[in-house]
Amino acid sequence: METKIIAAGGLVENEKGELLMIYRRGKWDLPKGKLDEGESIEACAIREVEEETGLRNTDLGTLITITHHDYFDRHLQKEVKKETYWYSMKVSGDQRLVPQEEEDITDIRWVKENELAELLDNSYPNIVEVIAKRRK
């Protein structure tokens, strides 16, 4: 029996138009995480971004897209269908980035537009899709 997980995350930009990317388990990714019981999807997106990156006062923008992917969850020991809601977000000021190590995040970086393609070569198809949709 397949389990469905609802998650939310953010495509975060700073005042310079740079995009926040996290490095987790050997790939460049965007911050996201699972919805808690009783939590709104919007609150989940902000909470997960802030927990995984150390950012504060994150401004939630519009829903960019919803992605789906299947994977084997080693903790649950079963196949999972993950539905992730992606929001545009903005932060201001020069905030300190703190990787959430218990989530296997080892690096966080503000990425300029001309550096993005190189990082996306070592990312996931869903992440490439989310970033492409933000430009439309």
Secondary structure, DSSP 4 states (H G I P E B T S, - for coil): --EEEEEEEEEEE-TTSPEEEEEETTEEE--EEEPPTT--HHHHHHHHHHHHH---SPEEEEEEEEEEEEEEETTTTEEEEEEEEEEEEE--S-PPP---GGGTEEEEEEE-GGGHHHHHTTS-HHHHHHHHHHT-
